[in-house]
Amino acid sequence: MENIKEKTTNKITDIKISGIPLPIYILLTVVTVFAMVMNYLPSDMMGALLVMMIFGGLFNTIGNHLPIVKTFLGGGAIVCIFASATLVYFKIIPDNVVKNVSQFMGGTGFLNLYIAALITGSILGMDRVLLLKASLRFLPVALCAMSAAILMVGIVGSMVGYGFVDAIMYVAIPMMGGGMGAGVVPLSGMYAEALNTDSAAIISRMIPASTLGNVMAIVGAGLLAKFGEVKPNLTGNGRLMRNYQSDLNETKSSTISLEALGIGLITAMFFFLIGVIINNFVSSIHAYAWMIILVAMSKGLGLVPKKFEEAAHQWSQFVMKNWTSALLVGIGISMIDLAEVARAISPLYLLLVFVVVVSVAVGAGIGGYFVGFYPIESGITAGLCTTNMGGTGDIAVLSSAKRMELLPFAQIATRICGALILIVASVLIQILF
């Protein structure tokens, strides 16, 4: 009997959330909730970040273990956003906590810190040869496919009464922005600034597009893989380039050090600062977009010392590992209006998302064939991976297609193409709005 109890106890303690054993995590959660309810929670960044990290770790773990959610709906990311938004909608989270989290996300600048780390680290962390190689073949295919999909959804949107501009700006662009943290969030800030409105209303219109696009991309990848089994001449079974035996992989960073994290933080903030400075002179292009241009140029030209590249990559990995779930909870608490989201979803909306996913996959498959790619692999990486929800979306899409070896190219589609979409969006805002 004692052995059974001991085994049960060991199994429970073996379960970890954010690296913390389950019993301890439950204790942390209970104390945090007690402080929220009794109004003992500090009304500053510590109180806000604690709530976001505690609930983020919990919701992320739940989402990553729910069968249908983890396979088709994006896993923990979706649960973090919508579970926290639901708690706000039903007034379960006290108003003062909602206000504090909202201030921390926006006024305090946590979003800027996260996005700067993500952009700088992801681009500088890529292999330079892979980046240059992708620019020659892969990027043109992906960008042409994305352009075709944007035009197609605009045409369909105008035909069905949704509107040419709205279909492009509120459906296609958010789907192709590179996920929530690197895409939808900065896009909502750009739109809100240009329209002189609240970003919460904007992001509530964008979230459904990103979410539904992610779901359809995952399902579409599985279907394309099945189609490749029927038409084996169209697939390289994991190889992107025809008549080419190996694709390049990303370089691995050196062992993480405390000094490197500090250097990475400074590097990310510096590039963000330069983007802000240039934005003061050329305000038609958002500071995020200028930052992306500068980081990509610096990487391509080899201007950043290797030590700084690795440090920036390590800092971005730290931020993504520890704060992504927290950020998503912050988005759910401060930016998601469930009533607005429900109003946005309709059969017409689903049709427009479907048009984007199909158009970009077909366009990338055809375009890829003409530059020496296998159509199936090209359609998945240069196509579907541009419409998923960032890095987790890449993994979900490639897992669905059983082609995880293509992850470096999927990340190019997500990172570089998503970054370029931010630049395009900053220009289109000035033209279309």
N, C-alpha and C positions, 0 to 999 in steps of 0.2 A: 504493500500500500504506500509506504514511504517512497519507494522507488518511482511509483507512478506520479506521486506529487512532485518529486524532484524533477522528473522528466518534463512534466507540465510546466513547472516554474522555469526550467531552462528554455523551453520552447517560447514562452512569453518574453523572457529577457533577451532571447535571440532576435526578436522582432525589433527593428530600429526605424525611427522616423528622424530624418535629417541627421543620421548618425547617433541618435540618442536612444537608449533602450526604452521600450514601450512604457514600462511602469513609471519611469522618471518623466517621460514626455506627458503622460496623463496627468501627473502631479503638476507639471509646469502649466499645462492647459487649464486645469481646475483653478489654480491660483490666479492665472491671468484673467479668466472669466469672472472670478470673484472680484478682482480689482476693478474690472469694467463695470460690473453691476453695482458695486458699492461706491463707485466714483473715486476710487483710490488710485487709478491709473494716472501716471504723470502725463500732463497735457503738453508734451514736447516730443522731440524726435525719438527719444527712447521709448516712450509709451506707444507711439505709432508703429515704430519698427518692430517692437516686441509683438504686438498684436498681429502684424502682417506676417512675421516669420513663424509664429506659433500656428496660426491658422493656415498659412501657406504650406508648411510641412505636413500638417494633418490632411488637408484637402488633396494635396499632390499625391500622397501615399494612397488615399482612398481611390482617387481617379485612376491611378496606375495599376490598381488591382481589380477594378470593375471590368468584367469580361468584354461587354459590348463597347463601353466607353473607351477602354484602353486600345481596342482594336480599330474602331471606326470613328471615334469622336475626338481624338487628340489626347486622351488620357487625363493626367493630372492638371494640365493647363486649363482645360475646359471647366473642370470641377472647381479649381481655385477661383476662377472668374465668376461663374454663375452661382456657386454655393454662397460665396460672400455677398454677391449682389442680392441673393434671396434673403439672407439674414438682414440686410438693410431694408429691403422691400417690406418685410413683415415686422420691422421695428425691433428685431431681436438684439441688434447691436445698438447701444445707446447713441443718441444724437451727438453728444459731446465727443465720443470716440470717432464717429464718422467725420465730424468737423476737424478733429486733430489729424486723422489720416489724410484727409483731403488737403489740408495745409502742408503736411509733410511731402505729399506727392507732388504738389504744384509749387507753392510758395517757397518751401525750403529747398526745392531743386533736386529731390531724390531721382526723379525721372531723368533729368539731364545727366546726373552722375552715372546712372545705369546705361543710358544710351551711348554716352561718350565711351565708356568702357567697352561696350559691345562692338561698336563700330571700329574703334582703334585696334582692339585686340584681335578681332576676327580677320581683319584685312592684313594687318602686320604679321599675324600668325600663319598666314598661308605661304606655301612654297612660292618663291619669286618666279621660278621657271614655269610652274603650273599656272600662275597668274598671267604671265605673258603668253603662254601657249593657249590658254583659254580665250584670251582676248582676240586671237587670230581666227579661231574656228567656232568655239563653243558660244561665246558671247553674241556674235552676230546672229547665230541660229536662234538662241533664246530671245534676243531682243526683237527679231523679226516676227517670231511666233507670238510674243507678247503684244506687239503692235497690231498684228492681225486680229488677235482676240479682243483687244481694246476697241478697234474699229468695228468689229462684228457685233459686240455687245451694245455699242452705241447705236448701230443701225437697228438691231432688234429692239432695243429700248425705245427708240423713236417710233417704231412700227406698232408696238403694243401699248403705247401711251405712257410709258414710264419716263421717257425723256432721254434724248441723246446725251446731254451733259451729265445728268444724274446717274445714268447707267454706267458711264465711264468713271466719274469721280467718286461715287458711293458704292459701286459694286466691283468693277474691274481693278481700279487702283488699290483699294484696301486688300484685295485678294493677293495682289502681286508685290506687296510692300515688304515681304520677308518675315511675316509673323506679327505677333502682338507687340512685344517690347520694341523691336527695331522697325516695325512698319506702321501698324495701326495707331500706336501711341504718338509717335512724332507727326504722323499725317494729321491726326486730329488737332494737334497743336498748330500746325500750319494753317489748316482750314479755319480754325477758330480765330486765329490772328487776322487772316485775310478777310473773314466775314464779320469780324468784330462781335463774336458770339461766344457762348460757353462751350468748351471742348467736350463737356459731358454729353451734350445733345448730339455732337458730331460723332463721338466714339460709339454711341448707342446705335447709330445707323451703320457704322462700319463693322462692328463686331460680328453681326450675323453673316456678312459676306465672307469674312476671314474664316469663321467657323465652318460654314457650309462648304466653302471652297476646299478646306482641309479634308472634310469628310469625303467629298466627291473625288478629290485627288487620290486619297488612299484606296477607295473602291476602284477607281479608274486604273490605278497601277496594277492591282490584282487582275483586272480584266485584260489589260495589255499583255501581262505575263502569260496569261492563258492563250491569248491570241498568238503569241510567239511560239507556243507549243504546236499550234495548228499550222502556222506558217514559219517554219524554222529558218527559212532563208532571210527573214526580216529581223532576226535577233542574233546577238553575239553571246547570249547567255551570260551576261555580266560584263562583256567587253564593249566599250563605246565605239571605238574606231575600227573600221574594217581594215584588214591586212596590217594590223598593228597588235603586237602580242601583249603589251603591258601599258597600263595607264599610270600616270604619276600620282603619288600619294602625298599628303601633307607632311611637312616636316614636324618632328616632335620637339617640343620645348624641353629645355634642360630641367633638372630637378627644381621644384618650387622652393624659393627662399623668401624670407621676410623682407630682405633688401629689395628683391625683384618686385615684390608686390608694391612697395613704396614707389619704385621707379615707374612701374606700370601705371599707377594712379596719377602721378605727375604727368606722364606722357599723354594719357587720355585727356586730362584737364587742359593741357597745353594745346592740343589739337582743337579741342572744343573752343578754347579762348580765341585761337586764330580764326576759326570759323565765325565766331561772334564779331570779331573786329572787321573782317571782310564784309560781313552782312550789314554792318553800319554804313559801308560805302556802296554796296550793291544789294539793296534790301529786297530786290525781286526774287532772289534765290535765298532760301532759308539757311540759317547757320548750320544745321545738320548736313545739308547738301554740300555746303562749302567744306565742311569737315571731311566728308566722304571723299570729295575730289582731292583734297590735300593729302589725306592718308594714302589713297590709291596711287597718286603720283609719286609720293615719297617712297612707297614700297616698290613700285615699278622701276624707278630710277636708282634704287639702292641708296637713298639718302640717309636712311635711319640705321644707326649701328645695330649689329646683331643683338647685342646685349639689351638694347631698348626694345627691339622687336619682341624678343622672348619675354621680357618683363611685361610689356603691354598685353601679350597673349596670356601670360599667367594671371595677370590682374583680371582680365576679362573672364577667364575660367573660374576664378574665385567668385566674381560677381554673379556669373550665370549659375554656378553651383549653389550658392548660398542665398541669393536674393531674387532669383527669377520667380519662384513661387510666391515670395513676399510681394514682389511687384504686381503679380497677377491678382493677388488678393486686394492690394491697394487699388488696382483698376476696378475690380468688382465693387469695392466699397465706395469709392469716390467718383467713378465715371460711368457706371452702368445703370441705366434706368430700365428695369425689366419691362415696364409698360411700353417704353419706346421700342425696345427690342421686339416685343411681341407684335407691335403694330407694323414693324418693318418686314417681318416674315409673312410671305403670301405665296400662292402658286406662281404668280408673276415673278416674284423675287427669286424663287427657286429656279425658274426657267432661265433667268439672266445669269445666275451663277453657273448653271449647267452649260450655257452657251460659252462662257469664258473658259471653263475647264476643257470642254471638247475642242474648242478652237485652238487653244494653246498647245494641246497635246498633238493634234493632227498637224498643225503648222510646224511644230518642232520636229515631228517625225519625218515630214516631207523635206523640210529644210536640211535636217541632219543628213538625210540620204545623199543630198547633192554635194555635201562637203566631206563625205567619206565616213559618216557615222552609220551605225545600225539604227533603223527607224524606231524600233521598240525602245532601245536604250535611250535614244535621243528624245523620244516622246515622253519618256518617264523623267529624265533628268532636266533637259532644257525646256520641257513643257510642264509636266505636273508639279515638279518641285518648285516652280515659280508661283504656284497658287496654294501652297500649303502654309502651315503656321510655324515657320522658322526651323531651327535645328531639330526639334522634336518631330516636326512634320516631315522633315527629310527622312529621319529614321523610320517613321511610320510608313511613309510611302515606299521606301526601298525594302522594308520588311515585307510589306504586302506583295511586292513584286519579286521578292527573294533575290535581290541584287544589291546587297549591302556594300559590295566592293566598289560601287559607283558613288559612295558617299562624298569623296572630294569634289566631284563634279556637281553633285546635288547641292553642296554647300556654296559652290560658286554661283549657282542659279539663285540660291536664297540670299546670299550675302551681297554679291556684286549687283545682280539684277534688281534685287530688292532695294539696294542703295541707289541705283540709277532711277528707280521708280520714284524715290523721294525727290530726286533732282527734277525729273520730268513733272512731277506733281506741283513742285514749287513754281514752275513756269506756267503750267496749265491753269493754276489758280489765278494768275494774273490775267490770263487770256479769257477763260471761260466764266469766271465769277464776276 
